[in-house]
Amino acid sequence: MALGATICKADLNIVDMDRHYYEQHSLTLAQHPSETDERLMVRLLVFALHASEFLSFTKGLSTDDEPDLWQKSLTDEIELWIELGLPSEKRLKKACGRAKQVIVYTYGTGSAEQWWKQMQPQVARFKNISIRHIDTDITSSLAEAVQRNLNVQVSIQDSEITWHSDDLVLSFTPDIKL
């Protein structure tokens, strides 16, 4: 028998002074059996960083045709394609061809730096992509704070992100590679 997804609920309050976006979101996140707590929390964080009324989670790990998050226009055009982890060049080429903007969030130690060294020459030719890295200390702390019911506030000002949830307070700025 196949394992089912674990459901997590998040009440997410976003105060993004850089984009003048101030909203409360009640989210349901399905955690695939192979998805780590770290990746789940990175998905939630990245949602907060790009939140809009049209941003949504996709089927993620269970499909090759969709990113982890995307924003589509009313005419079903992909405006924003967000990947997490270390996607292949082929996947990034496909994303850049289908979406107006592509953002990749890498995380983890060693392997992310190695991936960037290999991918930097290949992705430089794409004009609609940016690569950002979230430090391992941040993602590890987020993973330790995972709960099935989360109450989170994310504030963004001058590109600095502050995360508040229960007993966890983090302040950081993602490293922009490209």
ABEGO torsion letter per residue (X at the ends): XBBBBBBBBBBBBBBBAAAGBBBBBBBBBBBBAABBAAAAAAAAAAAAAABBAABBBBAEAABAABBABBBBBAAGBBABBBBBEBBBAAAAAAAAAABABBBBBBBEBGAAAAAAAAAAAAAAABAABBBBBBBAAAAAAAAAABBABBBBBBBBBGGBBBBBBEABBBBBBBBBAX
